[in-house]
Amino acid sequence: MTMIFGVPLAVLSGQLLIGIINGAFYALLSLGLAVIFGLLKIINFAHGAMYMLGAMVTVLMFDTLGISYWVALFLAPLVVGTFGVLIEYFLLRRIAGQDHIYSLLLTFGAALIIQGVLVNIFGVSGLRYAMPDMFKGGMNLGFMFLPYYRAWVIVAALLVCFGTWFVIEKTKLGAYLRAGTEDSQLMQGFGINVPLLISLTYGFGVALAAFAGVLAAPIYSVTPVMGSSILIVVFAVVVIGGMGSIGGAIITGILMGVIEGLTKTFYPPASSAVIFLVMVLVLMFRPSGLFGKEA
Amino acid sequence: MNQSVNSADIHKAIVEQQALQDRRKMMLNGALLLLLLAAPFVLYPVFLMKILCFALFAVAFNLLFGFTGLLSFGHAAFLATGSYTTGFLLSNYSGLTTEVGILAGTLASTLLGMAFALLSIRRQGIYFAMVTLALAQLVFFFFVQSEFTGGEDGMHGIPRGELFGLINLEDNLNMYYFVLAVFIGCYLLVQRVVSSPYGQVLKSIKQNEARAVSLGYNVDRYKVLAFVISAALAGLAGSMKSVVFQLASLNDAHWHMSGEVILMTLVGGMGTLLGPVVGATFVVNVEYQLSQGPLRDWVDPILGGIFVLTVLAFRSGIVGEVQKFVKKNLG
């Protein structure tokens, strides 16, 4: 058997695969945070709760209405995104002129409510979601076994990430968004409906989190608390990457997933902490983050 | 003729007004002190001590959040470091007197605070919140994996021991008066810090950091010191808490705790001295009352609701609103 640094190749590539998949989730979530941060200048503390809602909605739609995975892939982000728009419209908008710290605290409170209510209804043990039939099994790549679903998660996450990057960086709508970030008053003067733009941006960022939730439903255990632990990791990823660029959020997310996977192979006890350690290093040597622009 | 109103008269009136205000304040403080001294004869001392520990925690947090404008989302790390260090020392070295254990816990979180501050101080606003949250999570992982903390089970049966080797703290009344003395000492310390020239600089940093820089203040140094004092007092709160309850657990280190202290400060009134004390009393009571009733499973969402309401409707908190009311109606 091929060995690399004393570790069988199959084990190493297996952990790498898991790392890339986790990285895909980090990328989707930090991308959503970056999009929301770009226009609203707030860190959405409810992002983990929205990710969890995406997964919960997927499971519940299947259990009660028999709605399939493929439909859920579009419907769940739509439902959760609408919920996000409502939160923006009824809550966040009311404190728009205040210090951004207040909107952070507001989303934190909202996350406590959402998570707490669902814990009471569903408990903290996981709900099961059956793998869609077409994803059962996998293929043998010679050096490792690649389950179809895991391959799909990577492809889907990358497609959505690329699509978001493309829309924001290359289209007219994206130009409005970026201009709104620079100077929202001037944009309003040009006849762009900035409040609507803000609502939709929040909804879209939240929908990205929900999309990650749908992808996660068949492979992770779906519980009301699944969002809170991943959110803190994603915060660390965001600090490492810096909020400067959409592309940076994606690359850093995947990179951190891979580093986590490698640590799990070579020194398992540190695997849950390694991303935070990287963050400490980045803060010491490059405080604005790997892709950050602000000083 | 109004020439009779000369500046000396005005000056005298101002001085009298000031003296009246001071007398009122003195009387209010005296009444509060009597109330605190008499409280354990009416209410359960351990519950009162819980309030005092959390009040100290919130006062410490408020020095940073309310007066300097830095939102730390990782203060649980200091509370837990204090409580684990003290718990470990008192459990394993029976020769130590209680105050040594508590001082060691405070020192440990002071050092941790210094490390946190040096890493995070260059980031501002929400970045600062994220960095402190992530650093605290690192500390949480450390406590989860370390042997000495007892992991998920926590540390039980920490001996209260004897203060200075003389006063038996197993007695709840003795323990209460000790906690009260420490609390009042820390409260006065924070009051002193806030009203000192140093405290004025902190407030100016909160209001307009760029201007403070342009006036020549080394802003980072002021912020680091504020962070370290805050971490030390938070650690002291944790140390005392572990002695009072004879227990240290992962709850203290969880980010949930960091959120709770923010809530206490916000509800009570950030940037006021008394606010965090009122807020801690309020939150501890709400949690206790809820846990006794049919809503015991709904503590989290209700706290979240209080969070949202406070942010939306009364950002200056209980004490802030009362101050506004007094100013408006009583001149």
Interface residues (C-beta under 8 A of the other chain):
Chain A: I42 I43 L91 R94 I95 Q98 H100 I101 Y102 L104 L105 L106 F108 G109 A110 A111 L112 I113 I114 Q115 G116 V117 V119 N120 S228 I232 F235 A236 V238 V239 M243 P269 S272 A273 F276 L277 M279 V280 L283 M284 P287
Chain B: L71 L119 S120 R122 R123 G125 I126 Y127 A129 M130 V131 L133 A134 L135 Q137 L138 F141 F142 Q145 W255 G259 I262 L266 D297 W298 V299 D300 P301 I302 L303 G304 G305 I306 F307 V308 V311 L312 R315
